[in-house]
Amino acid sequence: MRPSARIPGILAGLALAVGGAVFAAPAAHADMKACEQSLEQKKVQVTDDIRQACYEGQIGNQTSCSASLTEAGVSKEDAANACQVAPQ
């Protein structure tokens, strides 16, 4: 096989391998709504500050999420629980 004929085959194989890995990987999308719903169950009114804090949890910034929720009047325990469910 000529080297020039091998290159497209190698590239096709690589594309299939990468595409398969992306397809097989679990969806790593976070759910801001889970954070908000967790707080609503605790009778916390969801405000813009709460949404922003849940967004911080969604993107993986647990420290900021928890601190912002606590600052917004949420108990430390409820804030920690809500921030834990945000990135799941």
C-alpha positions as a Markdown table, in Angstrom:
| # | Residue | x | y | z |
|---|---|---|---|---|
| 1 | Met | 0.0 | 0.0 | 0.0 |
| 2 | Arg | 1.3 | 3.4 | -0.9 |
| 3 | Pro | 2.0 | 5.8 | 2.0 |
| 4 | Ser | -0.3 | 8.4 | 0.4 |
| 5 | Ala | -3.2 | 5.8 | 0.4 |
| 6 | Arg | -2.6 | 5.0 | 4.1 |
| 7 | Ile | -3.1 | 8.5 | 5.4 |
| 8 | Pro | -6.8 | 8.8 | 4.6 |
| 9 | Gly | -7.3 | 5.3 | 6.2 |
| 10 | Ile | -5.4 | 6.4 | 9.4 |
| 11 | Leu | -7.3 | 9.6 | 9.6 |
| 12 | Ala | -10.6 | 7.8 | 9.2 |
| 13 | Gly | -9.7 | 5.3 | 11.9 |
| 14 | Leu | -8.7 | 8.1 | 14.2 |
| 15 | Ala | -11.9 | 10.0 | 13.6 |
| 16 | Leu | -13.9 | 6.9 | 14.4 |
| 17 | Ala | -12.0 | 6.3 | 17.6 |
| 18 | Val | -12.4 | 9.8 | 18.8 |
| 19 | Gly | -16.1 | 9.9 | 17.8 |
| 20 | Gly | -16.7 | 6.6 | 19.6 |
| 21 | Ala | -15.0 | 7.9 | 22.7 |
| 22 | Val | -17.2 | 11.0 | 22.7 |
| 23 | Phe | -20.3 | 9.0 | 22.1 |
| 24 | Ala | -19.6 | 6.4 | 24.8 |
| 25 | Ala | -18.7 | 9.0 | 27.4 |
| 26 | Pro | -21.5 | 9.8 | 29.9 |
| 27 | Ala | -23.2 | 13.1 | 29.5 |
| 28 | Ala | -21.4 | 15.5 | 31.8 |
| 29 | His | -24.0 | 18.1 | 31.8 |
| 30 | Ala | -24.9 | 19.8 | 35.0 |
| 31 | Asp | -28.3 | 20.7 | 36.1 |
| 32 | Met | -28.9 | 24.1 | 37.7 |
| 33 | Lys | -32.6 | 23.2 | 38.1 |
| 34 | Ala | -31.7 | 20.4 | 40.5 |
| 35 | Cys | -30.0 | 22.9 | 42.8 |
| 36 | Glu | -33.0 | 25.2 | 42.6 |
| 37 | Gln | -35.5 | 22.4 | 43.2 |
| 38 | Ser | -33.5 | 21.2 | 46.2 |
| 39 | Leu | -33.8 | 24.7 | 47.7 |
| 40 | Glu | -37.5 | 25.0 | 46.8 |
| 41 | Gln | -38.2 | 21.8 | 48.7 |
| 42 | Lys | -36.7 | 23.5 | 51.8 |
| 43 | Lys | -39.1 | 26.4 | 51.2 |
| 44 | Val | -36.4 | 28.8 | 49.9 |
| 45 | Gln | -37.6 | 31.3 | 47.4 |
| 46 | Val | -35.5 | 31.1 | 44.3 |
| 47 | Thr | -34.2 | 34.6 | 43.4 |
| 48 | Asp | -31.6 | 35.8 | 40.9 |
| 49 | Asp | -28.9 | 35.5 | 43.6 |
| 50 | Ile | -29.9 | 31.9 | 44.2 |
| 51 | Arg | -29.9 | 31.1 | 40.5 |
| 52 | Gln | -26.4 | 32.7 | 40.2 |
| 53 | Ala | -25.2 | 30.6 | 43.1 |
| 54 | Cys | -26.6 | 27.4 | 41.6 |
| 55 | Tyr | -24.9 | 28.3 | 38.3 |
| 56 | Glu | -21.6 | 28.5 | 40.2 |
| 57 | Gly | -22.3 | 25.0 | 41.5 |
| 58 | Gln | -23.2 | 23.8 | 38.0 |
| 59 | Ile | -19.8 | 24.9 | 36.6 |
| 60 | Gly | -18.1 | 23.2 | 39.5 |
| 61 | Asn | -17.3 | 26.1 | 41.8 |
| 62 | Gln | -18.7 | 24.5 | 44.9 |
| 63 | Thr | -17.0 | 27.0 | 47.3 |
| 64 | Ser | -18.6 | 30.0 | 45.6 |
| 65 | Cys | -22.0 | 28.2 | 45.3 |
| 66 | Ser | -22.1 | 27.4 | 49.0 |
| 67 | Ala | -20.8 | 30.8 | 50.1 |
| 68 | Ser | -23.3 | 32.7 | 47.8 |
| 69 | Leu | -26.2 | 30.6 | 49.0 |
| 70 | Thr | -25.3 | 31.1 | 52.6 |
| 71 | Glu | -25.0 | 34.9 | 52.0 |
| 72 | Ala | -28.5 | 34.8 | 50.4 |
| 73 | Gly | -29.9 | 33.4 | 53.7 |
| 74 | Val | -29.8 | 29.7 | 53.0 |
| 75 | Ser | -28.6 | 27.5 | 55.9 |
| 76 | Lys | -25.1 | 26.0 | 55.5 |
| 77 | Glu | -26.4 | 22.5 | 55.3 |
| 78 | Asp | -29.1 | 23.3 | 52.7 |
| 79 | Ala | -26.5 | 25.2 | 50.7 |
| 80 | Ala | -24.1 | 22.4 | 50.7 |
| 81 | Asn | -26.7 | 19.9 | 49.6 |
| 82 | Ala | -28.0 | 22.1 | 46.8 |
| 83 | Cys | -24.5 | 22.8 | 45.5 |
| 84 | Gln | -23.7 | 19.0 | 45.5 |
| 85 | Val | -26.6 | 18.2 | 43.2 |
| 86 | Ala | -25.9 | 21.1 | 40.8 |
| 87 | Pro | -23.2 | 19.3 | 38.8 |
| 88 | Gln | -24.9 | 15.9 | 38.6 |
